[in-house]
């Protein structure tokens, strides 16, 4: 018999549950580490777990204890060792298993640290299938072991020859982080950022040494192409602030911002203060009322500040909300403005050649903007009309740039991080994704065919080409990355020659005109199954020839094998499996040393002998591999 409405909606004393710290973290992990993910995105939970442990090591270094951190990540097992003061032995268990327990609440012990909420290692502990912590202090050690936050063994204190410090080993729980894997490039970027922000700190990551002598200067040198810089990098340091600035030939603005060693990927008050203050100082120096967009066009800058008790907008600390450098001190805007007004102004007066190169870059941006003004106005009017009945875009409800509500902010931030737009080709593929998607966080933009090859063209083409202009408006990136509406931009094309070509053309569009989308890890390729292998009892979807062979062996006999040639062949019911929680995404990553214009010329320019040889050699390798499997 069906339950009555009264029974279902009954609300009494029995409805109230009290969860202990471990249960609460495991039930609501998003409150503590943001979105879960599988490791394909740099803000996925497994990287936050690593970061939370390293942050404690960095805070020790910042306070003057320990100049080396050792990190080893072997598939899914993580080990991190610092040489700081070590957790007080009597509090080893409490520090990693009792919420609101830690030394970060005592500002005399930890000043201007990033770990403030007494949550970090507790979240790592609760979300790990295995967690071990060992503290070493003055010849003694204390070790404790946990499973999913539950203490399974507390070792007695014993003598040791180990240097002071802390050792943490953990394995993320794969019942929470399903099918997770670490991407080495993301981990290496994390490690380098710690080094850039803590000049002199040595990090040994999987046996390789990482160290920076010049801080943010090294960061910009590593992340920019020297032959594209319009002038040498300007590097300025002061009390609790450091900046590095240059301009290149890319479109847009590229910022790396940090607070107390934390990479604030979504910016915040310190980044906003820098952008505003930089414009004012440049206008005052040249005594010209340049347009702010012209001054900042093509800028590449890094800014790092240290503040007492910063206020972040979420536990994952990706956006600074704090307005004060210190209680009773100047506002962040005033602090940054005073620093740049003094240091940047002095630098430009002492280096007139650099000042002249900067002026030429600004005036070039001004000319380009005025040249495009007419076509831009017409294109935007056309886009406004199209947006009223835009059949290309099937939008979702929550966007990355939405203002958070007054309540349930953390849940909203997690939902924002999942905001995704699929760029598809053709009505059949778009139709399947549209029917299977989550209308809350997943949008679909449909291309009518192969987009224009943008290599070597000026930005004017973005406005002259209706489809590219509509895509630009759908993403809301015309005025820069601040308005980006989706955290993940997923290129979803068929796994055939035409599909691969469309992928290249879309990536060329982003790299040519909006490289920050790729640099900041917003662009992905959707992996969809190539084969369906099934018998009457089981269906297995395979993403490669190797997976197909494995599935055939598992099912035995003569299973039915279907080869998917296009997205339109996959039914909406099936598609729902491939764009849900277990969606497989391949991030588009620019490796260190990649030169964007050289890459585009190699792959999208004229058909060179070098490219022909590359294709022939790699095609032969693929054919040999396929023959070996068969």
C-alpha positions in Angstrom: 0.0 0.0 0.0 1.3 3.4 -0.9 2.4 5.8 1.8 0.1 8.7 2.5 1.3 12.3 2.0 1.1 12.8 5.8 3.4 9.8 6.4 5.9 11.0 3.8 6.1 14.6 5.0 6.0 13.8 8.7 8.5 16.1 10.6 9.2 15.3 14.3 12.0 14.6 16.8 12.9 11.4 14.9 13.6 13.6 11.7 16.5 15.4 13.4 19.9 13.8 13.0 23.2 14.7 14.6 26.3 13.8 12.5 29.8 13.5 13.9 32.6 15.4 12.0 33.5 12.4 9.9 30.0 11.6 8.8 29.3 15.3 7.9 32.4 15.7 5.8 31.6 12.4 3.9 27.9 13.3 3.5 28.7 16.9 2.3 32.2 16.9 0.9 31.4 19.9 -1.4 31.3 22.1 1.7 34.9 21.3 2.5 36.7 20.6 -0.8 34.4 22.0 -3.5 33.4 19.7 -6.3 34.6 16.0 -6.4 35.4 15.2 -10.0 37.8 12.5 -11.3 41.0 14.5 -11.6 40.4 15.8 -15.1 40.0 19.3 -13.9 42.7 21.2 -11.7 40.0 22.2 -9.2 38.8 18.6 -8.6 38.7 17.4 -5.1 41.8 15.1 -5.2 44.0 18.1 -5.9 42.4 20.0 -3.0 43.3 17.1 -0.7 46.9 17.3 -1.8 46.9 21.1 -1.4 45.4 21.0 2.1 48.3 18.9 3.4 51.0 20.9 1.5 49.5 24.2 2.8 50.4 23.1 6.4 54.0 22.5 5.2 54.2 25.9 3.6 52.8 27.6 6.7 55.7 26.0 8.7 58.2 27.3 6.1 56.6 30.8 6.2 57.1 30.8 10.0 60.8 30.0 9.4 60.8 26.2 10.1 62.0 23.7 7.5 63.3 24.6 4.0 62.3 21.4 2.2 59.1 19.5 1.5 59.1 16.0 -0.1 56.1 14.9 -2.1 55.6 11.4 -3.6 52.5 10.5 -5.6 52.5 6.9 -6.8 49.3 6.3 -8.8 46.6 6.9 -6.1 48.9 7.0 -3.0 50.2 10.4 -1.7 53.0 10.9 0.8 54.0 14.4 2.0 56.9 15.1 4.4 58.0 18.5 5.8 60.8 19.4 8.2 59.0 22.0 10.3 58.3 21.8 14.0 56.1 18.7 13.8 52.7 18.4 15.4 52.9 18.3 19.3 52.9 14.6 20.0 50.1 14.7 22.5 47.8 16.3 19.9 48.5 14.2 16.8 45.2 12.4 16.8 43.2 15.5 17.7 44.8 17.7 15.0 43.7 15.4 12.2 40.3 14.2 13.6 38.7 17.0 15.7 37.1 19.8 13.8 38.1 23.3 15.0 41.3 22.0 16.5 44.7 23.4 15.5 47.3 26.1 16.0 46.1 28.3 13.2 43.7 29.9 15.7 46.7 31.3 17.6 47.9 34.2 15.3 51.1 34.3 17.4 52.1 30.8 16.3 50.9 31.1 12.6 50.8 34.6 11.2 49.4 35.3 7.7 48.9 31.6 7.0 46.3 30.2 4.6 45.0 27.4 6.8 42.7 29.1 9.2 39.5 27.1 9.6 40.8 23.9 11.4 39.3 21.8 8.7 42.0 20.9 6.0 43.6 17.7 7.2 40.4 16.5 8.9 38.7 16.6 5.5 41.6 14.7 3.9 41.4 12.1 6.7 37.6 11.7 6.4 37.7 11.4 2.6 40.6 8.9 2.5 40.3 5.1 2.5 43.6 5.1 4.4 45.3 8.0 6.2 48.4 8.0 8.3 50.1 10.8 10.2 53.5 10.7 11.9 54.9 13.6 13.9 58.6 13.9 14.8 59.8 16.2 17.6 63.1 16.3 19.4 64.0 12.6 19.0 60.5 11.2 19.6 57.7 10.2 17.2 53.9 9.6 17.4 52.0 7.8 14.7 48.2 7.3 14.1 46.4 5.5 11.3 42.8 6.0 10.1 40.3 4.5 7.6 37.7 6.9 6.3 38.3 9.2 9.3 37.9 6.4 11.9 41.0 5.8 14.1 42.2 2.2 13.6 45.6 2.3 15.4 47.2 4.8 17.7 50.9 3.9 18.2 52.7 4.7 21.4 55.3 7.4 21.5 58.7 6.1 20.6 62.3 7.2 20.0 63.4 8.2 16.5 66.4 9.4 14.6 64.2 11.4 12.2 64.5 15.2 11.9 61.6 17.3 13.3 58.6 17.5 11.0 55.4 15.8 9.9 54.7 12.9 7.5 51.3 12.4 6.0 50.3 9.5 3.8 46.8 9.0 2.3 44.8 7.3 -0.4 41.7 9.1 -1.6 38.5 7.1 -1.1 37.5 5.8 -4.6 33.9 5.3 -3.4 33.7 9.1 -3.2 36.2 10.1 -6.0 35.0 7.6 -8.6 37.5 6.5 -11.3 39.9 9.3 -10.2 43.4 9.7 -11.6 46.1 12.4 -11.1 47.3 14.4 -14.1 51.0 15.1 -13.7 50.8 18.5 -15.3 48.3 19.8 -12.8 50.4 18.5 -9.9 53.6 20.0 -11.3 51.9 23.4 -11.7 50.8 23.2 -8.1 54.3 22.5 -7.0 55.8 25.3 -9.1 53.3 27.8 -7.7 54.4 26.9 -4.1 58.0 27.5 -5.1 57.3 30.8 -6.9 55.5 32.1 -3.8 58.2 30.9 -1.4 61.6 31.8 -3.0 64.2 29.5 -1.5 61.9 26.7 -0.6 63.0 23.3 -2.1 60.3 20.8 -3.1 61.2 17.3 -4.1 58.3 16.0 -6.2 58.6 12.3 -7.3 62.4 12.6 -7.1 62.7 15.9 -9.1 63.9 19.1 -7.4 61.8 22.3 -7.7 63.1 25.7 -6.4 62.7 29.3 -7.3 65.2 32.1 -6.6 63.3 35.1 -8.0 59.6 34.4 -7.0 57.0 35.9 -9.3 59.6 36.9 -11.8 60.3 33.2 -12.4 56.6 32.5 -12.6 56.1 34.9 -15.5 59.3 33.7 -17.2 58.1 30.1 -17.0 54.5 30.9 -18.2 55.3 33.3 -21.0 57.1 33.1 -24.3 60.2 35.3 -24.2 60.1 36.2 -27.9 56.6 37.5 -27.6 57.2 39.9 -24.7 57.0 43.6 -25.6 59.4 44.5 -22.8 61.4 42.8 -20.0 59.3 41.7 -17.0 58.8 44.4 -14.3 59.4 42.8 -10.9 58.5 44.7 -7.7 58.5 43.6 -4.1 57.4 45.3 -0.8 56.2 44.4 2.6 53.4 41.8 2.2 53.1 42.4 -1.6 55.0 41.3 -4.7 54.0 41.9 -8.4 55.4 41.0 -11.8 54.1 42.6 -15.0 54.7 42.5 -18.7 52.7 42.6 -22.0 52.7 40.2 -24.9 50.9 39.8 -28.2 48.0 37.7 -27.0 44.4 39.0 -26.7 42.9 39.5 -23.3 44.3 39.8 -19.8 46.2 37.1 -18.0 46.5 37.2 -14.2 48.0 34.9 -11.5 46.9 36.1 -8.1 47.7 34.7 -4.7 46.9 35.3 -1.0 49.2 33.9 1.7 50.5 31.4 -0.8 47.1 30.3 -1.9 46.4 30.5 -5.7 43.1 32.4 -5.9 42.0 31.1 -9.3 38.8 33.2 -9.2 40.6 36.4 -8.1 39.0 38.6 -5.5 39.5 42.0 -3.9 43.3 41.9 -4.3 43.2 41.2 -8.1 40.4 43.8 -8.6 42.5 46.3 -6.6 45.6 45.6 -8.8 43.6 46.0 -12.1 42.2 49.3 -11.0 45.4 50.7 -9.4 47.5 49.7 -12.4 45.3 51.7 -14.7 45.5 54.8 -12.5 49.3 54.7 -12.1 49.8 54.3 -15.9 47.4 57.2 -16.7 49.2 59.4 -14.1 52.7 58.5 -15.4 51.9 59.2 -19.1 49.5 62.0 -18.2 47.0 60.6 -20.7 43.5 59.4 -20.1 43.9 56.1 -21.9 41.0 53.7 -22.0 41.4 51.1 -19.2 40.9 48.3 -21.8 43.7 49.6 -23.9 46.1 49.8 -20.9 45.3 46.2 -19.8 45.0 44.6 -23.2 47.6 41.7 -23.5 48.8 42.2 -19.9 50.4 39.3 -18.1 50.7 39.9 -14.4 51.2 38.1 -11.1 50.3 39.6 -7.8 50.8 38.1 -4.3 49.7 39.6 -1.0 49.9 38.4 2.6 47.2 39.4 5.0 46.2 38.6 8.6 43.2 36.4 8.8 42.0 36.6 5.2 38.3 36.0 4.5 37.7 33.7 1.5 34.3 33.2 -0.2 34.5 29.4 0.2 36.5 26.7 2.1 38.5 26.0 -1.1 39.9 29.5 -0.9 39.8 30.3 -4.6 38.4 33.9 -4.2 39.5 36.5 -1.7 36.7 38.4 0.0 38.8 40.1 2.7 38.9 43.9 2.4 41.6 44.7 5.0 45.3 44.1 5.0 45.2 44.2 8.8 42.5 45.1 11.3 42.4 48.9 11.3 44.8 49.0 8.4 44.2 50.4 4.9 41.8 48.9 2.5 43.1 46.4 0.0 42.5 49.0 -2.8 44.4 51.7 -0.9 47.3 49.3 0.0 47.8 48.1 -3.6 47.4 51.6 -5.0 50.0 53.1 -2.6 52.5 50.3 -3.5 52.1 50.7 -7.3 52.0 54.5 -7.2 55.4 54.4 -5.5 57.2 51.4 -6.9 55.9 51.2 -10.5 56.1 54.9 -11.0 59.7 54.9 -9.8 60.5 51.9 -12.0 59.1 53.5 -15.2 61.0 56.8 -14.5 64.3 54.8 -14.0 63.7 52.7 -17.1 62.5 55.0 -20.0 63.1 52.4 -22.7 60.6 50.0 -21.0 58.2 52.9 -20.4 58.3 53.7 -24.1 57.7 50.1 -25.1 54.7 49.9 -22.7 53.3 53.1 -24.3 53.6 51.7 -27.8 51.7 48.5 -26.7 48.9 50.6 -25.2 48.6 52.8 -28.3 48.6 49.8 -30.6 45.7 48.4 -28.6 43.9 51.7 -28.9 44.3 51.7 -32.7 43.1 48.1 -32.9 40.0 48.9 -30.8 39.1 51.9 -32.9 39.5 50.0 -36.1 37.1 47.4 -34.8 34.6 49.8 -33.3 32.3 49.9 -36.4 32.1 46.2 -37.1 31.9 45.4 -33.4 28.8 47.6 -33.0 27.0 46.0 -35.9 28.0 42.4 -34.8 26.8 43.0 -31.2 23.5 44.4 -32.4 23.1 41.3 -34.6 24.0 39.0 -31.7 21.5 40.7 -29.4 18.7 40.0 -31.9 20.0 36.4 -32.4 20.1 35.9 -28.6 16.4 36.5 -28.3 15.8 33.4 -30.4 19.1 31.8 -30.3 18.6 28.2 -31.6 22.3 27.5 -31.3 22.4 27.9 -27.5 20.3 25.7 -25.2 21.3 27.3 -21.9 21.4 26.0 -18.3 20.1 27.6 -15.1 23.3 28.1 -13.1 26.4 29.9 -14.5 29.9 30.6 -13.3 29.4 34.3 -13.1 26.1 34.3 -11.3 25.9 36.2 -8.0 25.7 33.8 -5.1 22.5 33.7 -3.0 22.5 34.9 0.6 21.9 31.3 1.9 23.6 28.0 1.0 26.5 29.8 -0.6 28.8 26.8 -0.4 26.4 24.5 -2.2 25.9 27.2 -4.8 29.7 27.5 -5.4 30.0 23.8 -6.0 27.2 23.9 -8.5 28.9 26.9 -10.2 32.1 24.8 -10.6 30.1 22.2 -12.5 28.6 24.7 -15.0 29.4 23.3 -18.4 28.8 24.1 -22.1 29.0 21.4 -24.7 30.1 22.6 -28.2 28.6 20.2 -30.7 28.3 19.8 -34.4 25.1 18.8 -36.2 21.5 18.5 -35.1 21.6 14.8 -34.2 24.5 15.1 -31.8 23.1 18.3 -30.3 19.7 16.6 -29.9 21.1 13.6 -28.0 23.1 15.8 -25.6 20.3 18.2 -25.1 17.8 15.4 -24.1 20.3 13.7 -21.8 21.9 16.8 -20.1 21.3 18.3 -16.7 19.4 21.5 -17.3 20.7 22.9 -14.0 24.4 23.0 -15.0 24.8 21.9 -18.6 24.3 24.0 -21.7 24.6 23.1 -25.4 25.9 25.3 -28.3 25.4 23.8 -31.7 27.8 24.5 -34.7 26.2 24.2 -38.1 29.3 22.6 -39.6 33.1 23.2 -39.7 33.9 26.6 -38.2 36.3 29.0 -39.8 40.1 28.4 -39.5 41.1 31.5 -37.6 44.8 31.0 -37.7 46.7 34.2 -38.6 43.5 36.3 -38.6 42.8 39.5 -36.6 40.1 39.7 -33.9 37.9 41.5 -36.4 37.0 38.1 -37.9 35.3 37.2 -34.6 32.8 39.9 -35.2 32.5 39.4 -38.9 31.8 35.7 -38.6 28.2 35.3 -37.1 28.8 31.9 -35.6 32.0 32.8 -33.9 30.5 36.0 -32.6 27.5 34.0 -31.2 29.8 31.6 -29.5 31.8 34.5 -28.0 28.5 36.0 -26.6 27.3 32.6 -25.3 30.6 32.3 -23.3 30.4 36.1 -22.4 34.1 36.6 -22.9 34.1 39.6 -25.2 35.3 41.9 -22.3 37.6 39.3 -20.7 37.5 36.2 -18.5 35.7 37.9 -15.5 32.3 37.4 -17.1 32.9 33.7 -18.2 29.6 31.9 -17.9 30.8 28.3 -17.7 33.6 26.7 -15.8 34.0 23.9 -18.3 33.9 24.3 -22.1 33.6 20.9 -23.6 34.2 20.2 -27.3 31.9 17.3 -28.2 32.5 16.0 -31.7 32.4 12.7 -33.5 35.5 10.4 -33.2 36.2 10.4 -36.9 38.3 12.6 -39.2 35.7 15.3 -39.6 35.1 15.4 -35.8 38.9 15.7 -35.1 39.1 18.5 -37.7 36.3 20.4 -36.0 38.0 20.0 -32.6 41.2 21.5 -34.0 39.3 24.4 -35.5 37.5 25.2 -32.3 40.7 25.0 -30.3 42.4 27.3 -32.9 39.6 29.8 -32.3 40.3 29.7 -28.5 44.1 29.7 -28.7 44.1 32.6 -31.3 41.7 34.9 -29.6 41.0 33.7 -26.0 44.2 31.8 -24.9 43.3 32.4 -21.2 40.5 29.8 -21.6 43.1 27.2 -22.3 45.8 28.5 -19.9 43.3 28.5 -17.0 42.1 25.0 -17.8 38.6 25.7 -18.9 38.7 23.7 -22.2 38.1 19.9 -22.5 37.4 17.2 -25.0 34.5 14.9 -24.3 35.4 11.3 -24.5 32.5 9.1 -25.7 32.6 5.4 -26.1 33.9 4.0 -29.4 32.3 0.5 -28.8 29.4 -1.1 -27.0 30.1 -4.8 -26.1 27.2 -6.7 -24.7 25.5 -10.0 -24.2 22.1 -10.8 -22.6 23.5 -10.3 -19.1 25.8 -7.3 -19.3 26.6 -4.2 -21.4 30.1 -2.7 -21.4 31.0 0.7 -23.0 34.6 0.9 -24.3 36.6 4.0 -25.0 39.5 2.3 -26.8 40.5 -0.8 -28.7 42.3 -2.1 -25.6 39.1 -1.7 -23.5 37.1 -3.5 -26.2 39.5 -6.5 -26.2 39.3 -6.6 -22.4 35.4 -6.5 -22.5 35.3 -9.3 -25.0 37.4 -11.5 -22.8 35.3 -10.7 -19.8 32.0 -11.5 -21.5 33.3 -14.5 -23.4 31.5 -16.3 -26.2 30.5 -14.1 -29.1 29.2 -10.8 -27.7 27.5 -8.2 -29.8 29.9 -5.4 -30.7 28.6 -2.0 -31.9 31.1 0.6 -33.2 29.8 4.2 -32.6 30.9 6.4 -35.5 29.1 9.6 -34.4 27.5 11.1 -31.4 24.1 11.0 -33.1 24.2 7.2 -33.1 24.2 7.1 -29.3 20.6 7.3 -27.9 19.8 10.0 -25.3 19.3 7.3 -22.7 22.8 6.0 -23.3 24.2 9.5 -23.6 23.1 10.3 -20.0 25.7 7.8 -18.7 28.5 9.6 -20.5 27.8 13.2 -19.4 26.8 12.6 -15.8 28.9 12.0 -12.7 31.3 9.6 -14.5 31.8 11.8 -17.5 35.3 11.4 -19.1 36.9 14.6 -20.0 40.3 15.1 -21.6 41.7 18.5 -20.6 43.4 20.7 -23.2 46.7 21.5 -21.6 49.5 23.8 -22.8 52.7 22.2 -21.7 55.6 24.3 -20.4 57.5 25.8 -23.3 54.6 25.5 -25.8 54.5 28.6 -28.0 50.9 29.2 -29.0 51.7 30.9 -32.4 54.2 28.2 -33.3 51.7 25.5 -32.3 49.0 27.0 -34.5 51.3 27.5 -37.4 52.5 23.9 -37.2 49.0 22.3 -37.0 46.8 24.9 -38.7 49.1 26.8 -41.1 50.2 25.8 -44.6 50.9 22.1 -45.2 54.6 21.9 -44.4 57.0 19.0 -45.0 57.6 18.8 -41.3 53.9 18.2 -40.6 53.6 15.7 -43.3 56.4 13.6 -41.9 54.9 13.8 -38.4 51.5 12.5 -39.6 53.1 9.7 -41.7 55.3 8.5 -38.8 52.6 8.7 -36.2 50.0 7.1 -38.5 52.4 4.1 -38.9 52.7 3.8 -35.1 48.9 3.8 -34.7 48.5 1.1 -37.4 51.2 -1.0 -35.9 49.5 -0.8 -32.5 46.1 -1.8 -34.0 47.6 -4.8 -35.8 49.3 -5.9 -32.6 45.9 -5.9 -30.8 44.2 -7.9 -33.5 
